[in-house]
Amino acid sequence: MPYARLEPVFTNAMEVQMGSPYQWADLTLKGSWVPELPDFTWQDIHSKSDNGRYLAVVAWDISDNNPGFRIVVIDKKDKTFRQ
């Protein structure tokens, strides 16, 4: 059974601060099914499972001025996502 077509498109990628290895970007998902993701600030990287069922995107998680990351995994078969 084929999974929903879903591709991440990153735009406006910018360096977080001078010399940082990380960037932030706007994320748009395009495809036959697009989940309603939380309004996060995104990194401009993603990963897909070998079988194409899962798509993972990386969100910034900044609390108390301590930067971290949150991985959002999208299941294209069940049409769900989890953090």
PyMOL Python script that loads the backbone (N, CA, C, O; Angstrom):
from pymol import cmd

cmd.read_pdbstr("""\
ATOM      1  N   MET A   1       0.844  -1.186   0.000  1.00  0.00           N
ATOM      2  CA  MET A   1       0.000   0.000   0.000  1.00  0.00           C
ATOM      3  C   MET A   1       0.886   1.244   0.000  1.00  0.00           C
ATOM      4  O   MET A   1       1.745   1.377   0.872  1.00  0.00           O
ATOM      5  N   PRO A   2       0.703   2.147  -0.941  1.00  0.00           N
ATOM      6  CA  PRO A   2       1.530   3.354  -0.968  1.00  0.00           C
ATOM      7  C   PRO A   2       1.138   4.313   0.162  1.00  0.00           C
ATOM      8  O   PRO A   2      -0.017   4.380   0.584  1.00  0.00           O
ATOM      9  N   TYR A   3       2.131   5.035   0.620  1.00  0.00           N
ATOM     10  CA  TYR A   3       1.898   6.023   1.681  1.00  0.00           C
ATOM     11  C   TYR A   3       1.564   7.372   1.058  1.00  0.00           C
ATOM     12  O   TYR A   3       1.835   7.615  -0.118  1.00  0.00           O
ATOM     13  N   ALA A   4       0.973   8.238   1.862  1.00  0.00           N
ATOM     14  CA  ALA A   4       0.663   9.589   1.390  1.00  0.00           C
ATOM     15  C   ALA A   4       1.942  10.268   0.920  1.00  0.00           C
ATOM     16  O   ALA A   4       2.993  10.142   1.548  1.00  0.00           O
ATOM     17  N   ARG A   5       1.842  10.975  -0.172  1.00  0.00           N
ATOM     18  CA  ARG A   5       2.986  11.738  -0.672  1.00  0.00           C
ATOM     19  C   ARG A   5       3.142  12.980   0.191  1.00  0.00           C
ATOM     20  O   ARG A   5       2.180  13.722   0.388  1.00  0.00           O
ATOM     21  N   LEU A   6       4.345  13.214   0.708  1.00  0.00           N
ATOM     22  CA  LEU A   6       4.592  14.348   1.590  1.00  0.00           C
ATOM     23  C   LEU A   6       6.061  14.733   1.504  1.00  0.00           C
ATOM     24  O   LEU A   6       6.944  13.911   1.750  1.00  0.00           O
ATOM     25  N   GLU A   7       6.312  15.981   1.155  1.00  0.00           N
ATOM     26  CA  GLU A   7       7.682  16.474   1.028  1.00  0.00           C
ATOM     27  C   GLU A   7       7.848  17.770   1.809  1.00  0.00           C
ATOM     28  O   GLU A   7       6.993  18.653   1.739  1.00  0.00           O
ATOM     29  N   PRO A   8       8.957  17.891   2.562  1.00  0.00           N
ATOM     30  CA  PRO A   8       9.241  19.153   3.253  1.00  0.00           C
ATOM     31  C   PRO A   8       9.919  20.150   2.316  1.00  0.00           C
ATOM     32  O   PRO A   8      10.780  19.779   1.518  1.00  0.00           O
ATOM     33  N   VAL A   9       9.527  21.404   2.421  1.00  0.00           N
ATOM     34  CA  VAL A   9      10.164  22.478   1.661  1.00  0.00           C
ATOM     35  C   VAL A   9      10.586  23.537   2.680  1.00  0.00           C
ATOM     36  O   VAL A   9       9.754  24.101   3.390  1.00  0.00           O
ATOM     37  N   PHE A  10      11.895  23.793   2.738  1.00  0.00           N
ATOM     38  CA  PHE A  10      12.432  24.780   3.673  1.00  0.00           C
ATOM     39  C   PHE A  10      12.773  26.055   2.915  1.00  0.00           C
ATOM     40  O   PHE A  10      13.394  26.016   1.853  1.00  0.00           O
ATOM     41  N   THR A  11      12.355  27.189   3.479  1.00  0.00           N
ATOM     42  CA  THR A  11      12.651  28.484   2.877  1.00  0.00           C
ATOM     43  C   THR A  11      13.158  29.434   3.954  1.00  0.00           C
ATOM     44  O   THR A  11      12.996  29.178   5.147  1.00  0.00           O
ATOM     45  N   ASN A  12      13.764  30.516   3.530  1.00  0.00           N
ATOM     46  CA  ASN A  12      14.241  31.571   4.434  1.00  0.00           C
ATOM     47  C   ASN A  12      15.195  31.047   5.498  1.00  0.00           C
ATOM     48  O   ASN A  12      15.155  31.522   6.633  1.00  0.00           O
ATOM     49  N   ALA A  13      16.049  30.088   5.170  1.00  0.00           N
ATOM     50  CA  ALA A  13      17.008  29.567   6.143  1.00  0.00           C
ATOM     51  C   ALA A  13      17.987  30.662   6.540  1.00  0.00           C
ATOM     52  O   ALA A  13      18.528  31.369   5.690  1.00  0.00           O
ATOM     53  N   MET A  14      18.205  30.791   7.842  1.00  0.00           N
ATOM     54  CA  MET A  14      19.102  31.817   8.373  1.00  0.00           C
ATOM     55  C   MET A  14      19.939  31.219   9.493  1.00  0.00           C
ATOM     56  O   MET A  14      19.491  30.340  10.228  1.00  0.00           O
ATOM     57  N   GLU A  15      21.154  31.713   9.604  1.00  0.00           N
ATOM     58  CA  GLU A  15      22.025  31.311  10.699  1.00  0.00           C
ATOM     59  C   GLU A  15      21.442  31.817  12.012  1.00  0.00           C
ATOM     60  O   GLU A  15      20.981  32.956  12.089  1.00  0.00           O
ATOM     61  N   VAL A  16      21.460  30.981  13.039  1.00  0.00           N
ATOM     62  CA  VAL A  16      20.897  31.360  14.336  1.00  0.00           C
ATOM     63  C   VAL A  16      21.679  32.514  14.938  1.00  0.00           C
ATOM     64  O   VAL A  16      21.081  33.508  15.351  1.00  0.00           O
ATOM     65  N   GLN A  17      22.983  32.410  14.999  1.00  0.00           N
ATOM     66  CA  GLN A  17      23.836  33.505  15.437  1.00  0.00           C
ATOM     67  C   GLN A  17      25.196  33.321  14.793  1.00  0.00           C
ATOM     68  O   GLN A  17      25.503  32.251  14.269  1.00  0.00           O
ATOM     69  N   MET A  18      25.989  34.341  14.832  1.00  0.00           N
ATOM     70  CA  MET A  18      27.288  34.298  14.173  1.00  0.00           C
ATOM     71  C   MET A  18      28.099  33.093  14.650  1.00  0.00           C
ATOM     72  O   MET A  18      28.349  32.930  15.844  1.00  0.00           O
ATOM     73  N   GLY A  19      28.503  32.256  13.699  1.00  0.00           N
ATOM     74  CA  GLY A  19      29.347  31.127  14.029  1.00  0.00           C
ATOM     75  C   GLY A  19      28.612  29.866  14.458  1.00  0.00           C
ATOM     76  O   GLY A  19      29.249  28.837  14.681  1.00  0.00           O
ATOM     77  N   SER A  20      27.307  29.916  14.577  1.00  0.00           N
ATOM     78  CA  SER A  20      26.550  28.739  14.990  1.00  0.00           C
ATOM     79  C   SER A  20      26.464  27.731  13.847  1.00  0.00           C
ATOM     80  O   SER A  20      26.302  28.125  12.692  1.00  0.00           O
ATOM     81  N   PRO A  21      26.572  26.431  14.152  1.00  0.00           N
ATOM     82  CA  PRO A  21      26.426  25.432  13.091  1.00  0.00           C
ATOM     83  C   PRO A  21      24.960  25.176  12.725  1.00  0.00           C
ATOM     84  O   PRO A  21      24.677  24.412  11.802  1.00  0.00           O
ATOM     85  N   TYR A  22      24.035  25.809  13.443  1.00  0.00           N
ATOM     86  CA  TYR A  22      22.610  25.554  13.235  1.00  0.00           C
ATOM     87  C   TYR A  22      21.943  26.701  12.495  1.00  0.00           C
ATOM     88  O   TYR A  22      22.406  27.841  12.515  1.00  0.00           O
ATOM     89  N   GLN A  23      20.829  26.356  11.834  1.00  0.00           N
ATOM     90  CA  GLN A  23      20.028  27.362  11.150  1.00  0.00           C
ATOM     91  C   GLN A  23      18.569  27.200  11.563  1.00  0.00           C
ATOM     92  O   GLN A  23      18.166  26.171  12.105  1.00  0.00           O
ATOM     93  N   TRP A  24      17.798  28.236  11.294  1.00  0.00           N
ATOM     94  CA  TRP A  24      16.351  28.105  11.414  1.00  0.00           C
ATOM     95  C   TRP A  24      15.768  28.373  10.041  1.00  0.00           C
ATOM     96  O   TRP A  24      16.402  29.004   9.195  1.00  0.00           O
ATOM     97  N   ALA A  25      14.545  27.885   9.825  1.00  0.00           N
ATOM     98  CA  ALA A  25      13.927  28.048   8.510  1.00  0.00           C
ATOM     99  C   ALA A  25      12.418  27.928   8.638  1.00  0.00           C
ATOM    100  O   ALA A  25      11.900  27.411   9.629  1.00  0.00           O
ATOM    101  N   ASP A  26      11.730  28.409   7.629  1.00  0.00           N
ATOM    102  CA  ASP A  26      10.295  28.192   7.521  1.00  0.00           C
ATOM    103  C   ASP A  26      10.084  26.824   6.876  1.00  0.00           C
ATOM    104  O   ASP A  26      10.803  26.447   5.950  1.00  0.00           O
ATOM    105  N   LEU A  27       9.102  26.095   7.369  1.00  0.00           N
ATOM    106  CA  LEU A  27       8.796  24.770   6.842  1.00  0.00           C
ATOM    107  C   LEU A  27       7.404  24.777   6.227  1.00  0.00           C
ATOM    108  O   LEU A  27       6.434  25.219   6.843  1.00  0.00           O
ATOM    109  N   THR A  28       7.330  24.280   5.007  1.00  0.00           N
ATOM    110  CA  THR A  28       6.052  24.034   4.349  1.00  0.00           C
ATOM    111  C   THR A  28       6.051  22.577   3.924  1.00  0.00           C
ATOM    112  O   THR A  28       7.012  22.099   3.321  1.00  0.00           O
ATOM    113  N   LEU A  29       4.980  21.877   4.237  1.00  0.00           N
ATOM    114  CA  LEU A  29       4.829  20.497   3.802  1.00  0.00           C
ATOM    115  C   LEU A  29       3.917  20.488   2.590  1.00  0.00           C
ATOM    116  O   LEU A  29       2.868  21.133   2.577  1.00  0.00           O
ATOM    117  N   LYS A  30       4.333  19.744   1.568  1.00  0.00           N
ATOM    118  CA  LYS A  30       3.533  19.664   0.347  1.00  0.00           C
ATOM    119  C   LYS A  30       3.275  18.210   0.024  1.00  0.00           C
ATOM    120  O   LYS A  30       4.176  17.376   0.114  1.00  0.00           O
ATOM    121  N   GLY A  31       2.034  17.904  -0.354  1.00  0.00           N
ATOM    122  CA  GLY A  31       1.729  16.539  -0.743  1.00  0.00           C
ATOM    123  C   GLY A  31       0.244  16.260  -0.760  1.00  0.00           C
ATOM    124  O   GLY A  31      -0.586  17.165  -0.667  1.00  0.00           O
ATOM    125  N   SER A  32      -0.069  14.978  -0.882  1.00  0.00           N
ATOM    126  CA  SER A  32      -1.465  14.560  -0.964  1.00  0.00           C
ATOM    127  C   SER A  32      -2.176  14.630   0.388  1.00  0.00           C
ATOM    128  O   SER A  32      -3.404  14.692   0.446  1.00  0.00           O
ATOM    129  N   TRP A  33      -1.405  14.619   1.466  1.00  0.00           N
ATOM    130  CA  TRP A  33      -1.935  14.796   2.823  1.00  0.00           C
ATOM    131  C   TRP A  33      -0.921  15.619   3.594  1.00  0.00           C
ATOM    132  O   TRP A  33       0.265  15.291   3.597  1.00  0.00           O
ATOM    133  N   VAL A  34      -1.366  16.682   4.248  1.00  0.00           N
ATOM    134  CA  VAL A  34      -0.465  17.563   5.001  1.00  0.00           C
ATOM    135  C   VAL A  34      -0.994  17.692   6.427  1.00  0.00           C
ATOM    136  O   VAL A  34      -2.101  18.191   6.627  1.00  0.00           O
ATOM    137  N   PRO A  35      -0.213  17.247   7.432  1.00  0.00           N
ATOM    138  CA  PRO A  35      -0.663  17.356   8.816  1.00  0.00           C
ATOM    139  C   PRO A  35      -0.614  18.799   9.309  1.00  0.00           C
ATOM    140  O   PRO A  35       0.146  19.618   8.793  1.00  0.00           O
ATOM    141  N   GLU A  36      -1.421  19.091  10.298  1.00  0.00           N
ATOM    142  CA  GLU A  36      -1.410  20.405  10.959  1.00  0.00           C
ATOM    143  C   GLU A  36      -0.388  20.348  12.089  1.00  0.00           C
ATOM    144  O   GLU A  36      -0.708  19.913  13.195  1.00  0.00           O
ATOM    145  N   LEU A  37       0.831  20.783  11.816  1.00  0.00           N
ATOM    146  CA  LEU A  37       1.886  20.744  12.823  1.00  0.00           C
ATOM    147  C   LEU A  37       1.828  21.974  13.717  1.00  0.00           C
ATOM    148  O   LEU A  37       1.308  23.014  13.312  1.00  0.00           O
ATOM    149  N   PRO A  38       2.365  21.859  14.945  1.00  0.00           N
ATOM    150  CA  PRO A  38       2.439  23.039  15.822  1.00  0.00           C
ATOM    151  C   PRO A  38       3.258  24.148  15.177  1.00  0.00           C
ATOM    152  O   PRO A  38       4.043  23.906  14.260  1.00  0.00           O
ATOM    153  N   ASP A  39       3.066  25.350  15.661  1.00  0.00           N
ATOM    154  CA  ASP A  39       3.752  26.523  15.123  1.00  0.00           C
ATOM    155  C   ASP A  39       5.143  26.626  15.760  1.00  0.00           C
ATOM    156  O   ASP A  39       5.372  27.451  16.645  1.00  0.00           O
ATOM    157  N   PHE A  40       6.059  25.782  15.298  1.00  0.00           N
ATOM    158  CA  PHE A  40       7.420  25.762  15.807  1.00  0.00           C
ATOM    159  C   PHE A  40       8.326  26.562  14.888  1.00  0.00           C
ATOM    160  O   PHE A  40       7.959  26.908  13.765  1.00  0.00           O
ATOM    161  N   THR A  41       9.526  26.849  15.396  1.00  0.00           N
ATOM    162  CA  THR A  41      10.617  27.319  14.557  1.00  0.00           C
ATOM    163  C   THR A  41      11.390  26.073  14.163  1.00  0.00           C
ATOM    164  O   THR A  41      11.722  25.251  15.017  1.00  0.00           O
ATOM    165  N   TRP A  42      11.678  25.928  12.884  1.00  0.00           N
ATOM    166  CA  TRP A  42      12.227  24.677  12.366  1.00  0.00           C
ATOM    167  C   TRP A  42      13.684  24.801  11.972  1.00  0.00           C
ATOM    168  O   TRP A  42      14.154  25.886  11.630  1.00  0.00           O
ATOM    169  N   GLN A  43      14.399  23.681  12.022  1.00  0.00           N
ATOM    170  CA  GLN A  43      15.704  23.592  11.400  1.00  0.00           C
ATOM    171  C   GLN A  43      15.491  23.175   9.951  1.00  0.00           C
ATOM    172  O   GLN A  43      14.442  22.632   9.604  1.00  0.00           O
ATOM    173  N   ASP A  44      16.461  23.421   9.129  1.00  0.00           N
ATOM    174  CA  ASP A  44      16.312  23.106   7.707  1.00  0.00           C
ATOM    175  C   ASP A  44      16.849  21.713   7.374  1.00  0.00           C
ATOM    176  O   ASP A  44      17.534  21.531   6.368  1.00  0.00           O
ATOM    177  N   ILE A  45      16.535  20.734   8.221  1.00  0.00           N
ATOM    178  CA  ILE A  45      16.957  19.355   7.982  1.00  0.00           C
ATOM    179  C   ILE A  45      15.775  18.412   8.189  1.00  0.00           C
ATOM    180  O   ILE A  45      14.835  18.719   8.922  1.00  0.00           O
ATOM    181  N   HIS A  46      15.844  17.270   7.533  1.00  0.00           N
ATOM    182  CA  HIS A  46      14.804  16.255   7.697  1.00  0.00           C
ATOM    183  C   HIS A  46      15.406  14.880   7.396  1.00  0.00           C
ATOM    184  O   HIS A  46      16.525  14.775   6.892  1.00  0.00           O
ATOM    185  N   SER A  47      14.661  13.852   7.707  1.00  0.00           N
ATOM    186  CA  SER A  47      15.081  12.488   7.413  1.00  0.00           C
ATOM    187  C   SER A  47      13.848  11.666   7.077  1.00  0.00           C
ATOM    188  O   SER A  47      12.746  11.955   7.544  1.00  0.00           O
ATOM    189  N   LYS A  48      14.049  10.635   6.260  1.00  0.00           N
ATOM    190  CA  LYS A  48      12.949   9.739   5.880  1.00  0.00           C
ATOM    191  C   LYS A  48      13.345   8.308   6.221  1.00  0.00           C
ATOM    192  O   LYS A  48      14.524   7.957   6.163  1.00  0.00           O
ATOM    193  N   SER A  49      12.367   7.486   6.574  1.00  0.00           N
ATOM    194  CA  SER A  49      12.643   6.078   6.805  1.00  0.00           C
ATOM    195  C   SER A  49      12.934   5.389   5.474  1.00  0.00           C
ATOM    196  O   SER A  49      12.532   5.865   4.412  1.00  0.00           O
ATOM    197  N   ASP A  50      13.632   4.274   5.550  1.00  0.00           N
ATOM    198  CA  ASP A  50      13.995   3.542   4.329  1.00  0.00           C
ATOM    199  C   ASP A  50      12.777   3.133   3.504  1.00  0.00           C
ATOM    200  O   ASP A  50      12.822   3.136   2.273  1.00  0.00           O
ATOM    201  N   ASN A  51      11.682   2.780   4.197  1.00  0.00           N
ATOM    202  CA  ASN A  51      10.493   2.319   3.471  1.00  0.00           C
ATOM    203  C   ASN A  51       9.562   3.464   3.061  1.00  0.00           C
ATOM    204  O   ASN A  51       8.552   3.228   2.398  1.00  0.00           O
ATOM    205  N   GLY A  52       9.894   4.709   3.449  1.00  0.00           N
ATOM    206  CA  GLY A  52       9.108   5.865   3.049  1.00  0.00           C
ATOM    207  C   GLY A  52       7.893   6.155   3.910  1.00  0.00           C
ATOM    208  O   GLY A  52       7.152   7.099   3.635  1.00  0.00           O
ATOM    209  N   ARG A  53       7.676   5.357   4.951  1.00  0.00           N
ATOM    210  CA  ARG A  53       6.484   5.566   5.781  1.00  0.00           C
ATOM    211  C   ARG A  53       6.620   6.792   6.685  1.00  0.00           C
ATOM    212  O   ARG A  53       5.635   7.491   6.923  1.00  0.00           O
ATOM    213  N   TYR A  54       7.814   7.061   7.186  1.00  0.00           N
ATOM    214  CA  TYR A  54       8.008   8.120   8.174  1.00  0.00           C
ATOM    215  C   TYR A  54       8.853   9.262   7.615  1.00  0.00           C
ATOM    216  O   TYR A  54       9.785   9.055   6.838  1.00  0.00           O
ATOM    217  N   LEU A  55       8.496  10.461   8.036  1.00  0.00           N
ATOM    218  CA  LEU A  55       9.261  11.663   7.749  1.00  0.00           C
ATOM    219  C   LEU A  55       9.530  12.328   9.086  1.00  0.00           C
ATOM    220  O   LEU A  55       8.605  12.512   9.877  1.00  0.00           O
ATOM    221  N   ALA A  56      10.775  12.691   9.356  1.00  0.00           N
ATOM    222  CA  ALA A  56      11.125  13.370  10.607  1.00  0.00           C
ATOM    223  C   ALA A  56      11.658  14.761  10.289  1.00  0.00           C
ATOM    224  O   ALA A  56      12.477  14.933   9.386  1.00  0.00           O
ATOM    225  N   VAL A  57      11.189  15.742  11.032  1.00  0.00           N
ATOM    226  CA  VAL A  57      11.667  17.116  10.912  1.00  0.00           C
ATOM    227  C   VAL A  57      12.089  17.580  12.300  1.00  0.00           C
ATOM    228  O   VAL A  57      11.639  17.039  13.309  1.00  0.00           O
ATOM    229  N   VAL A  58      12.956  18.587  12.341  1.00  0.00           N
ATOM    230  CA  VAL A  58      13.548  19.030  13.598  1.00  0.00           C
ATOM    231  C   VAL A  58      13.050  20.433  13.935  1.00  0.00           C
ATOM    232  O   VAL A  58      13.162  21.360  13.132  1.00  0.00           O
ATOM    233  N   ALA A  59      12.499  20.567  15.138  1.00  0.00           N
ATOM    234  CA  ALA A  59      12.015  21.862  15.619  1.00  0.00           C
ATOM    235  C   ALA A  59      12.924  22.359  16.740  1.00  0.00           C
ATOM    236  O   ALA A  59      13.473  21.570  17.509  1.00  0.00           O
ATOM    237  N   TRP A  60      13.069  23.656  16.817  1.00  0.00           N
ATOM    238  CA  TRP A  60      13.784  24.253  17.946  1.00  0.00           C
ATOM    239  C   TRP A  60      12.918  24.149  19.185  1.00  0.00           C
ATOM    240  O   TRP A  60      11.698  24.297  19.113  1.00  0.00           O
ATOM    241  N   ASP A  61      13.550  23.894  20.325  1.00  0.00           N
ATOM    242  CA  ASP A  61      12.862  23.867  21.619  1.00  0.00           C
ATOM    243  C   ASP A  61      13.696  24.722  22.567  1.00  0.00           C
ATOM    244  O   ASP A  61      14.683  24.258  23.138  1.00  0.00           O
ATOM    245  N   ILE A  62      13.287  25.967  22.722  1.00  0.00           N
ATOM    246  CA  ILE A  62      14.060  26.904  23.537  1.00  0.00           C
ATOM    247  C   ILE A  62      13.224  27.280  24.758  1.00  0.00           C
ATOM    248  O   ILE A  62      12.164  27.896  24.648  1.00  0.00           O
ATOM    249  N   SER A  63      13.736  26.889  25.923  1.00  0.00           N
ATOM    250  CA  SER A  63      13.070  27.274  27.167  1.00  0.00           C
ATOM    251  C   SER A  63      14.131  27.780  28.136  1.00  0.00           C
ATOM    252  O   SER A  63      15.220  27.214  28.229  1.00  0.00           O
ATOM    253  N   ASP A  64      13.810  28.828  28.842  1.00  0.00           N
ATOM    254  CA  ASP A  64      14.746  29.455  29.788  1.00  0.00           C
ATOM    255  C   ASP A  64      16.098  29.753  29.150  1.00  0.00           C
ATOM    256  O   ASP A  64      17.141  29.601  29.785  1.00  0.00           O
ATOM    257  N   ASN A  65      16.070  30.177  27.892  1.00  0.00           N
ATOM    258  CA  ASN A  65      17.264  30.543  27.138  1.00  0.00           C
ATOM    259  C   ASN A  65      18.235  29.376  26.959  1.00  0.00           C
ATOM    260  O   ASN A  65      19.428  29.591  26.750  1.00  0.00           O
ATOM    261  N   ASN A  66      17.730  28.139  27.041  1.00  0.00           N
ATOM    262  CA  ASN A  66      18.529  26.940  26.795  1.00  0.00           C
ATOM    263  C   ASN A  66      18.032  26.282  25.517  1.00  0.00           C
ATOM    264  O   ASN A  66      16.967  25.665  25.506  1.00  0.00           O
ATOM    265  N   PRO A  67      18.804  26.411  24.436  1.00  0.00           N
ATOM    266  CA  PRO A  67      18.333  25.826  23.181  1.00  0.00           C
ATOM    267  C   PRO A  67      18.425  24.303  23.188  1.00  0.00           C
ATOM    268  O   PRO A  67      19.363  23.712  23.724  1.00  0.00           O
ATOM    269  N   GLY A  68      17.442  23.709  22.587  1.00  0.00           N
ATOM    270  CA  GLY A  68      17.403  22.267  22.407  1.00  0.00           C
ATOM    271  C   GLY A  68      16.602  21.966  21.157  1.00  0.00           C
ATOM    272  O   GLY A  68      16.230  22.871  20.411  1.00  0.00           O
ATOM    273  N   PHE A  69      16.341  20.690  20.935  1.00  0.00           N
ATOM    274  CA  PHE A  69      15.641  20.295  19.728  1.00  0.00           C
ATOM    275  C   PHE A  69      14.513  19.335  20.048  1.00  0.00           C
ATOM    276  O   PHE A  69      14.555  18.617  21.047  1.00  0.00           O
ATOM    277  N   ARG A  70      13.524  19.331  19.207  1.00  0.00           N
ATOM    278  CA  ARG A  70      12.384  18.430  19.303  1.00  0.00           C
ATOM    279  C   ARG A  70      12.238  17.757  17.943  1.00  0.00           C
ATOM    280  O   ARG A  70      12.178  18.436  16.918  1.00  0.00           O
ATOM    281  N   ILE A  71      12.180  16.442  17.929  1.00  0.00           N
ATOM    282  CA  ILE A  71      12.006  15.701  16.690  1.00  0.00           C
ATOM    283  C   ILE A  71      10.515  15.426  16.502  1.00  0.00           C
ATOM    284  O   ILE A  71       9.863  14.881  17.392  1.00  0.00           O
ATOM    285  N   VAL A  72       9.990  15.799  15.358  1.00  0.00           N
ATOM    286  CA  VAL A  72       8.589  15.538  15.025  1.00  0.00           C
ATOM    287  C   VAL A  72       8.589  14.454  13.947  1.00  0.00           C
ATOM    288  O   VAL A  72       9.126  14.644  12.856  1.00  0.00           O
ATOM    289  N   VAL A  73       7.975  13.313  14.275  1.00  0.00           N
ATOM    290  CA  VAL A  73       7.930  12.182  13.350  1.00  0.00           C
ATOM    291  C   VAL A  73       6.523  12.082  12.778  1.00  0.00           C
ATOM    292  O   VAL A  73       5.543  11.975  13.516  1.00  0.00           O
ATOM    293  N   ILE A  74       6.438  12.119  11.465  1.00  0.00           N
ATOM    294  CA  ILE A  74       5.159  12.066  10.757  1.00  0.00           C
ATOM    295  C   ILE A  74       4.993  10.676  10.161  1.00  0.00           C
ATOM    296  O   ILE A  74       5.862  10.191   9.437  1.00  0.00           O
ATOM    297  N   ASP A  75       3.872  10.042  10.473  1.00  0.00           N
ATOM    298  CA  ASP A  75       3.551   8.713   9.948  1.00  0.00           C
ATOM    299  C   ASP A  75       2.630   8.899   8.748  1.00  0.00           C
ATOM    300  O   ASP A  75       1.466   9.269   8.908  1.00  0.00           O
ATOM    301  N   LYS A  76       3.145   8.646   7.554  1.00  0.00           N
ATOM    302  CA  LYS A  76       2.378   8.878   6.327  1.00  0.00           C
ATOM    303  C   LYS A  76       1.353   7.792   6.061  1.00  0.00           C
ATOM    304  O   LYS A  76       0.453   7.982   5.243  1.00  0.00           O
ATOM    305  N   LYS A  77       1.472   6.660   6.734  1.00  0.00           N
ATOM    306  CA  LYS A  77       0.471   5.593   6.574  1.00  0.00           C
ATOM    307  C   LYS A  77      -0.733   5.872   7.454  1.00  0.00           C
ATOM    308  O   LYS A  77      -1.864   5.897   6.969  1.00  0.00           O
ATOM    309  N   ASP A  78      -0.499   6.085   8.765  1.00  0.00           N
ATOM    310  CA  ASP A  78      -1.595   6.330   9.703  1.00  0.00           C
ATOM    311  C   ASP A  78      -2.067   7.783   9.691  1.00  0.00           C
ATOM    312  O   ASP A  78      -3.084   8.117  10.299  1.00  0.00           O
ATOM    313  N   LYS A  79      -1.312   8.655   8.986  1.00  0.00           N
ATOM    314  CA  LYS A  79      -1.626  10.083   8.892  1.00  0.00           C
ATOM    315  C   LYS A  79      -1.710  10.729  10.271  1.00  0.00           C
ATOM    316  O   LYS A  79      -2.691  11.387  10.619  1.00  0.00           O
ATOM    317  N   THR A  80      -0.654  10.517  11.035  1.00  0.00           N
ATOM    318  CA  THR A  80      -0.520  11.076  12.370  1.00  0.00           C
ATOM    319  C   THR A  80       0.900  11.626  12.522  1.00  0.00           C
ATOM    320  O   THR A  80       1.751  11.425  11.656  1.00  0.00           O
ATOM    321  N   PHE A  81       1.139  12.318  13.630  1.00  0.00           N
ATOM    322  CA  PHE A  81       2.513  12.722  13.965  1.00  0.00           C
ATOM    323  C   PHE A  81       2.662  12.679  15.478  1.00  0.00           C
ATOM    324  O   PHE A  81       1.683  12.734  16.223  1.00  0.00           O
ATOM    325  N   ARG A  82       3.917  12.579  15.913  1.00  0.00           N
ATOM    326  CA  ARG A  82       4.215  12.603  17.354  1.00  0.00           C
ATOM    327  C   ARG A  82       5.522  13.344  17.560  1.00  0.00           C
ATOM    328  O   ARG A  82       6.335  13.488  16.646  1.00  0.00           O
ATOM    329  N   GLN A  83       5.699  13.810  18.788  1.00  0.00           N
ATOM    330  CA  GLN A  83       6.919  14.568  19.144  1.00  0.00           C
ATOM    331  C   GLN A  83       7.768  13.741  20.088  1.00  0.00           C
ATOM    332  O   GLN A  83       8.834  14.187  20.511  1.00  0.00           O
TER     333      GLN A  83
END
""", "prot")
cmd.dss("prot")
cmd.show_as("cartoon", "prot")
cmd.util.cbc("prot")
cmd.orient("prot")
